[in-house]
Amino acid sequence: MSHKFVITDACINCGACVDTCPVGAIEPKGTQHAIDSKCIQCGSCLGVCPVDAIHGVCDCAGCGEGTCPNRKK
């Protein structure tokens, strides 16, 4: 299991994340952008979203406690 990144409904479709992705895993999808299966979980997109619409998700027990062993440093 590893962290996956998702773009939430808060996305304003600005495209700031698209140019940041080193593998081209973010594309427009309707009125928002979406992250596809090419994502390598590098986290490059996290810091560029002006509305904080990109989040890492994981269902391991440590995530709820902030001690996820899969979280990238």
C-alpha positions in Angstrom: 0.0 0.0 0.0 1.2 3.5 -0.8 -0.2 6.9 -0.6 -2.3 7.9 -3.6 -3.2 11.5 -4.4 -6.6 12.7 -5.4 -8.0 16.1 -6.5 -11.1 17.1 -4.6 -14.1 19.0 -5.6 -12.3 22.2 -4.3 -10.4 22.2 -7.6 -10.9 25.4 -9.6 -9.4 24.0 -12.8 -6.5 26.4 -12.9 -4.0 23.8 -14.2 -1.2 24.8 -11.8 -0.7 21.1 -11.0 -0.4 19.9 -14.6 3.0 21.5 -15.4 4.4 20.3 -12.0 3.7 16.6 -12.6 6.9 14.9 -13.9 5.0 12.0 -15.5 2.0 13.8 -17.0 -0.5 12.1 -14.7 -2.8 15.1 -14.2 -5.3 16.0 -16.9 -8.5 18.1 -17.3 -11.7 16.1 -16.6 -14.8 18.2 -17.0 -14.7 21.2 -14.7 -11.8 19.9 -12.7 -8.5 18.1 -13.1 -7.9 14.4 -12.2 -4.9 12.3 -11.4 -4.7 9.1 -13.4 -2.9 5.7 -12.9 0.5 7.1 -14.2 0.9 8.9 -10.8 4.1 7.9 -9.1 3.1 9.4 -5.7 6.0 11.9 -5.8 3.9 14.7 -4.2 5.1 17.4 -6.6 1.5 18.6 -7.1 0.7 19.1 -3.5 2.4 22.5 -3.0 1.3 24.2 -6.1 -2.5 24.0 -5.8 -3.7 27.5 -4.8 -6.9 26.1 -3.1 -5.3 23.0 -1.5 -7.5 20.6 -3.5 -4.9 17.8 -3.8 -4.6 15.4 -0.9 -2.8 12.1 -0.2 -5.1 9.2 0.8 -4.2 5.9 2.4 -6.2 3.4 4.4 -3.5 2.1 6.6 -4.0 2.3 10.4 -1.0 4.7 10.8 -2.6 7.4 8.7 -5.3 8.1 11.3 -2.5 8.5 13.9 -0.1 10.5 11.7 2.4 7.7 11.7 1.8 6.1 8.3 4.8 4.1 7.2 4.0 4.8 3.5 4.1 8.6 3.8 6.8 10.1 1.7 9.2 12.3 3.7 
